[in-house]
Amino acid sequence: MAASSLIISPRKLRSDLYCYSYQNDANIPLVISVLASLIERTMARNERIAKNCRWASKSRVFDCHETPDMTIQSYLERIFRYTKAGPSVYVVAYVYIDRFCQANPGFRINARNVHRLLITTIMVASKYVEDMNYRNFTLHELED
């Protein structure tokens, strides 16, 4: 099921966010699908803006030389599967992304920087929210 066709009720999202159990490994938290959808919409909007801009976009700190093949949804699921970071980490990571974009109006989320931006904000959010978290090197291994 595509993230854009998923019907999400506020009650289900709240329950998923506050009452998530790690007992059943098959369940990916709903907040991951919501975050993937929000990021994909932002990227689509930025692509439309970039088509209308006449100036050349310069390379930024988070930009990769090649666009990764992994979708945002599968990348977030991979991070979740290996780190078991709680749903609240993904909410805080989105807040960090939003604040970063507001503080840097020239920065645009695109396919070349989204994966690095996500892993960085999830790492920082995990260190802030979680009692037990992974070392930076362990999270770096997920990026490959």
C-alpha positions as CSV (number, residue, x, y, z in Angstrom):
1,M,0.0,0.0,0.0
2,A,1.4,3.4,-1.0
3,A,2.0,5.9,1.7
4,S,-0.1,8.5,-0.2
5,S,-3.2,6.2,-0.3
6,L,-3.1,5.3,3.4
7,I,-6.0,6.6,5.4
8,I,-4.8,7.7,8.8
9,S,-7.1,8.6,11.7
10,P,-5.7,10.9,14.4
11,R,-6.7,8.4,17.0
12,K,-4.7,5.6,15.4
13,L,-1.7,7.9,15.0
14,R,-1.9,9.0,18.6
15,S,-2.2,5.4,19.8
16,D,0.7,4.4,17.6
17,L,2.8,7.2,18.9
18,Y,2.2,6.8,22.6
19,C,1.4,3.1,23.0
20,Y,3.8,1.4,20.5
21,S,5.0,-2.0,21.6
22,Y,8.1,-3.7,20.3
23,Q,6.5,-7.2,20.9
24,N,5.5,-7.6,17.3
25,D,8.4,-6.9,15.0
26,A,6.3,-7.1,11.8
27,N,4.5,-3.8,12.6
28,I,6.2,-0.7,11.4
29,P,4.9,2.4,13.3
30,L,2.4,4.5,11.4
31,V,4.4,7.6,12.0
32,I,7.1,6.3,9.6
33,S,4.5,6.2,6.8
34,V,3.3,9.7,7.7
35,L,6.9,11.1,7.8
36,A,7.7,9.4,4.5
37,S,4.6,11.0,2.9
38,L,5.4,14.5,4.3
39,I,9.0,14.3,3.0
40,E,7.9,13.0,-0.4
41,R,5.4,15.9,-0.7
42,T,8.1,18.4,0.2
43,M,10.4,16.9,-2.4
44,A,7.8,17.1,-5.1
45,R,7.1,20.7,-4.3
46,N,10.8,21.5,-4.3
47,E,11.2,19.8,-7.7
48,R,8.4,22.0,-9.1
49,I,10.1,25.1,-7.7
50,A,13.5,24.0,-9.1
51,K,12.0,23.6,-12.6
52,N,10.8,27.2,-12.5
53,C,14.1,28.7,-11.1
54,R,16.6,30.0,-13.6
55,W,19.7,30.0,-11.3
56,A,21.8,26.9,-11.0
57,S,21.6,25.1,-7.7
58,K,24.9,24.8,-6.0
59,S,26.0,21.7,-4.1
60,R,25.3,21.7,-0.4
61,V,26.7,19.8,2.6
62,F,24.1,17.0,2.6
63,D,24.2,16.4,-1.2
64,C,25.3,13.0,-2.4
65,H,27.2,12.6,-5.7
66,E,24.7,10.0,-6.8
67,T,21.0,9.6,-5.9
68,P,20.4,6.6,-3.7
69,D,18.1,3.9,-5.1
70,M,16.1,3.4,-1.9
71,T,12.7,5.0,-1.4
72,I,12.2,7.2,1.6
73,Q,9.6,4.7,3.0
74,S,12.0,1.8,2.7
75,Y,14.9,3.8,4.1
76,L,12.9,4.8,7.2
77,E,11.7,1.2,7.7
78,R,15.3,0.0,7.5
79,I,16.4,2.5,10.1
80,F,13.5,1.4,12.3
81,R,14.3,-2.3,11.8
82,Y,18.0,-1.9,12.8
83,T,17.7,0.7,15.5
84,K,14.3,0.1,17.0
85,A,14.0,3.9,17.7
86,G,10.6,4.7,19.1
87,P,8.0,6.6,17.1
88,S,8.6,9.8,19.0
89,V,12.1,9.9,17.6
90,Y,10.7,10.2,14.1
91,V,8.4,13.1,15.2
92,V,11.3,15.0,16.7
93,A,13.4,14.3,13.6
94,Y,10.7,15.9,11.5
95,V,10.6,18.9,13.8
96,Y,14.4,19.2,13.3
97,I,14.1,19.0,9.6
98,D,11.3,21.6,9.6
99,R,13.4,24.0,11.8
100,F,16.5,23.4,9.7
101,C,14.6,24.3,6.5
102,Q,13.1,27.4,8.1
103,A,16.6,28.6,9.4
104,N,18.1,28.0,5.9
105,P,15.6,29.2,3.3
106,G,17.9,28.5,0.4
107,F,18.1,24.8,1.4
108,R,15.7,22.5,-0.6
109,I,15.1,18.8,0.3
110,N,15.7,16.7,-2.8
111,A,16.6,13.2,-3.8
112,R,20.3,13.9,-3.4
113,N,20.2,15.1,0.2
114,V,17.1,13.5,1.8
115,H,18.7,10.3,3.0
116,R,21.6,12.0,4.7
117,L,19.3,14.6,6.2
118,L,17.0,11.8,7.6
119,I,19.8,9.8,9.1
120,T,21.3,12.9,10.7
121,T,18.1,14.2,12.2
122,I,17.1,10.7,13.4
123,M,20.4,10.3,15.1
124,V,20.2,13.6,16.9
125,A,16.6,13.0,17.8
126,S,17.4,9.6,19.2
127,K,20.1,11.0,21.4
128,Y,17.7,13.5,22.7
129,V,14.6,11.3,23.2
130,E,15.8,7.8,23.8
131,D,17.5,6.5,27.0
132,M,19.6,4.0,25.0
133,N,20.9,4.9,21.6
134,Y,23.4,3.8,19.0
135,R,26.8,5.2,18.3
136,N,27.2,7.4,15.3
137,F,29.3,4.7,13.5
138,T,26.5,2.2,13.8
139,L,24.0,4.6,12.2
140,H,26.5,5.4,9.5
141,E,26.5,1.7,8.5
142,L,22.7,1.9,7.8
143,E,23.4,4.6,5.2
144,D,25.3,2.2,2.9
